[in-house]
């Protein structure tokens, strides 16, 4: 004789007793996305400033891989651009960890 299952899906809950879902069940809000975009803009700006202009161009404007340009040691490329990149990553961490006050 086959053993009958004591439980069936009909015995557990019904559609009327199911809890209604919350309106917004997503972790990130508008403020999180705003901070993420600000952080991304800082990171992109930092990398663009690190690239700089005319790294291998001669004063005549021609590309020459053998030409040494002292502009790679500028304050913008050495100090400001890396600071912007690191600040962008810090803003990204803040944007991820920020919670809405409910």
DOBA-947959 format. One record per residue: x, y, z of N, C-alpha, C, CB in turn. Coordinates in steps of 0.02 Angstrom, whole numbers, plus 50000, padded with zeros to 5 digits. Glycine has a CB too. Layout:
XYZXYZXYZXYZ/...
//
This chain:
500424994350000500005000050000500455006250000499524999950060/500285011149960500675017249954500525021850013500515020949888/501045024750038500965029250095500695035950070501635030250132/500165038650103499875044950082500245050650116499125045250098/500315055950079500635061950105500145065650150500875066650047/500355067350211499905070550258499795077950240500175069950329/500245080950204500205088150191500035089450117500855091550210/499675094650106499555096850038499595104450036498855094450011/499665107149978499745114349971499105118049991499935116149900/498535114649989497905117950006497865119650080497315113449988/498225116050121498185117150193498575123250217498425111050229/499035125650176499475131050198499295137550163500205129250184/499035142350201498905149050176498385149250121499535152150152/498175155050108497715156150052497885162950022496965155750074/497655164149962497815170649931497545176449971497535170849860/496995175650006496715181150045497135182750107495995179450066/497475177750135497865178950195498595180550180497825172850239/498785180850116499475182350099499625189650115499605180850024/500215191050143500375198050159500475202150095501015198350202/500255208250097500335212650039501065215050036499835218650041/501355215049977502045217249972502105224849984502335215449902/502685226950007502805234050017502835237549950503455235250057/502715244049951502735247849888503435247849858502495255049900/503935249749898504615249949873505025244849912504915257049880/505185239349880505565234049913506295234249891505255227349897/506505239649858507175240349831507615243849882507175244149764/508235241749890508675244449941508895251649926509295240149948/509065253149864509315259749846508735264449828509795259349787/508795270549852508305275649836508615280649788508075279249900/508255286149777508495291249730509135294449755507965296649719/509185295449820509785298549848510395294149836509695299949923/510325287649842510885283049830511135283649758510675275749846/510675283849711510875284249641511195291049626510275283149596/510945296249659511245302949650511965302849674510845308249687/512095299949733512775299649758513215295149716512775297149830/512925289749688513315285349644513535289049581512905279049625/513085293049553513265296849492513795302149508512635300249463/513745305249567514255310149586514935306649593514065313649652/514945300849625515565297049633515855294849566515455290949677/515415292649521515645290549455515935296449416515065287349415/515625302349422515875308249388516565310149416515385314149397/516665309649481517325311049511517855306249485517285310749588/517685299849481518165294849457518345296249384517875287749464/517845297449342517985298749271518395305049262517315299349232/518215310449298518585316649294519315315649316518255322149336/519415311749369520095310449392520505306749340520075306449456/520225301849307520605298149256520735302549195520225291849236/520255306749177520365311249120520925316149136519705314949101/520925318849197521455323449216522135319849220521295326749283/522135313549239522765309749241523045308749170522665303049275/522605307649122522835306849054523145313249029522255304749007/522805318749042523065325149021523075325948946523755326249049/523355331448926523415332648854524155332448835523105339448834/524275331448774524945331548743525485328148783525145338548730/525375321948802525885318248838526475316648793525595311748867/526345314748732526885312948686526885317448624526815305648665/526645323448629526655327848571527215332948578525975331348561/527525334248524528065339148523527765346148525528515338248460/528165351248536527895358148535527585359948468528455363048552/527775356448415527465357848349526795354448342527925355448293/526605350148390525965346748388525975339948356525485351048352/526555337348341526615330748310526705325448364527195330548259/526445319448351526515313848398527205310848389525965308548387/527565310448444528235307448442528345303548507528785312948433/528375296848503528465292948565529145294048598528375285648550/529625296848562530285297948590530355304848623530805297248535/529855309048617529875315748646529685315348720529405320548608/530085318648762529945318748834529615325248852530605317748876/529005324748879528635330648898528635331148974527905330448870/528875336549002528895337549074528195338549103529335343449092/527685339349062527005340349085526715334449123526565342049027/527025328549117526755322849153526865323449228527075316349128/527305328049249527435329149320527055335149348528165329949332/526535337249314526155343049338525775341349401525685345649283/525585346349438525225345449501524545342149488525135352049537/524245343849432523585341049416523635333449407523295344249352/524135331249371524205324049357524455320049418524675322949299/524865323049458525175319449513524765319749577525865322249527/524435325349591524095326249655523335326549650524345332549688/523085330949607522365332249605521975326349575522225338549565/522215323649519521855318249485521795311949528522195316649419/522345309549559522265303649603521815305049663522935301349627/521845311149689521395312949745520665312549722521555319949771/520515314849662519825314449637519595307249628519765318249570/520045303049604519865295949595519715292649663520435292149559/520145293849711520035290949778519405293749810520645292149824/519295300249802518685303349829518065300449795518715311049819/518115299049731517555295949696517385289049723517705295449622/517895285149739517765278549768517485279049838518405274449769/517695284049877517415285049944516685287049938517815290549982/516515291249890515815293249879515405287149858515765298849826/515685282749818515335276649798515185272249859515745272649746/515665271549904515555267549964515005270750006516205266850005/515025277350013514505280850050513815279750018514665288450055/513795280049951513155279149916512865272149927513245280549842/513295267249931513065260349941512825259350013513625255349925/513175262150061513015260950131512475265650158513635261650173/512315270950122511815275750146511125272550148511805282050101/510775273650204510095270950211509605276750219510045266250272/509005275750193508485280750201508205280450271507925279650149/508035286250297507715286450364506985284950354507815293350399/506745279750388506045277850380505675278650445505975270650355/
//
